[in-house]
């Protein structure tokens, strides 16, 4: 009898949450589910503040070729101040990045915003 009483007395006490209180909520991650999801996921998971990707590397992430305007028009990569953003700009904007294209070098600098 003494042994069972002593075991109950000395066993570790587990912390119980107070009734009615929930654990801290999970942080909400900005997500993207469009056709540029591969690029979004890659940029979201990079710790570097600056990431440079060639057009070919971007195409590898996407699984398809970039459209012609992406290779010829800097405006295709611009998302600043546009009331209705494009599907491609959402992929880096929702990953908290800005895009600066270098058409001659065929690469894009994605910087954390």
N, C-alpha and C positions, 0 to 999 in steps of 0.2 A: 504494500500500500504506500509506504513512504517512497519507494523507488518511482512509482508512476506519478506521484505528486511532484517529486523533484524534477522528473523529466519534463513535465508540463511547465514548470516554473522556469527552467533553464533553457528551454528551446528558443531558437532565435525568433524574433517577432518580425513579421513581414509588414512593411509599410502598406497600408491600405489607403486608397484615395478617399477623400472626404465625400460623403454622399452628395450627389447632385453636381459634383465637379467633374468635368471631363479633362482628359489629358490635353496638352497644348495642341491646337489644330495643325495639321500638316501644312507646310507652305504650299501655296498654289503655284505650280509651274506654268509658265506661258507655253502653250502647246500649239502645234501647227499640224494639220493633217492633209494639206494640199499636195499637189504633184511635186513640189520642191521640198518635201519632207526630209529627204536624205541630206540636203544642204543644211536645213534648219537643225537637224539632230547633230550633225557634225559641229556646227558653230556653237550650239548650246553647250556641248560637252568639252569644248576647249577652254583651258584655263588662261591661255595667253590673251593679252589685251589686243594684240594685233595678229591677224592670220592672213597670209597671202596665199591665194589659190589660183592656179592657172585655169584657163577655160577648160582644158582637158581634165584636170582634177575635179572641177565642178561637175563636168559631164559624167565622170566615173561615179561620183556620189549620187547623182540623179538617176543614172541608168538610161539616159537619153541625151541626145544632142541639144545644145542651146539653140534657140531660134536665131535666124539671121540678124534681126535687130540687136540682139545681145552682143554680137561681134562687131557691129557697125555704128551703133548709136549709144552714146554715153547716157542719154536720157532713159534708156531701158533700165539702167541700174539706179536711177535716181528715185528716191521715195520722199524726199523732203518737201513739205508743204502741199503735197497732192492730197485733195480731200478724199479721193477713193484710191487707196493703195492697190498695187497689183499683187497677184499671187506670188510672184518671185520676190518682191520687196518684203512681203509679210514673212517670208522664210528667214530673212536675216533681221528684220525689225523685231520680230517676236523672240529672237535669240539675243536681243539687246545689242545689236550691231548696226553699224552704218557701213555702206559699201562705197568704195572709190575705185572706179575702173580705170585701167590703163589699156586703151584699145590697141596701141602699138605693140606693147609687150604681151598682150592677151592674158592679162591677169587682173585680179580684183583684191584690193586690200579691204578686209573686214575688220573694223575697229569697234571695241566695246564702247557703247554710248553711255 
